[in-house]
């Protein structure tokens, strides 16, 4: 039996780093349901059918912790080919929505681009995504505990992902620090906290 879909969505799992494409059906037995990672069962998003015209997606941002809600009309989704979903607070890329074929083509392109840039490491694409996500989680948890502070005394710190690194910056004095997140060793260093005065005279460190 062919099940007609509204659209498809894809999200990187915030726990294991793997990506999964979900089909959103036109007809469902529930008005609200959760999308889970097919590898570790972690909840990736919540879908709510709003009447007969709209679809609502709720996705948490792994970087800033913001709970994002995006509302799409079913009419718009029927014609949508591909669109990226971003966090409304820090503009971090959360996932994709549109036609399954277009999403899978984009994911294949991203994989090919990674392999072209890292010809001897292409098979580690998913693993590196997982390491980066885990690094973001650890930095976020430390910030929530108040364990990250600038030498100027400010705890107003921003975090931005650039490639395979996390860039921390002090909103008060502008001091910054690049944390590599490419390997298990990098994760271990982040887990031990920051003692970065040896790297930059003005940088971020664990309180």
Buried (B, 14 or more C-beta within 10 A) or exposed (E): EEEEBBBBBBBBBBBBBBBBBBEBBBEEEEEEBEBBBEBEEEBBBBBBBBEEEBBBBBBBBBBBBBEBEBEBEBEEBEEBEBBEBBBBEBEBEBBBBBBBEBBBEBBEEEBEEBBEEBEEEBEBBBBBBBBBBBBBBBBBEBBEEEBBBBBEEBBEBBBBBEEBBBBBBBEEBEBBBBBBBBBEEBBEBBEEBBEBEEEBEBBBBEE
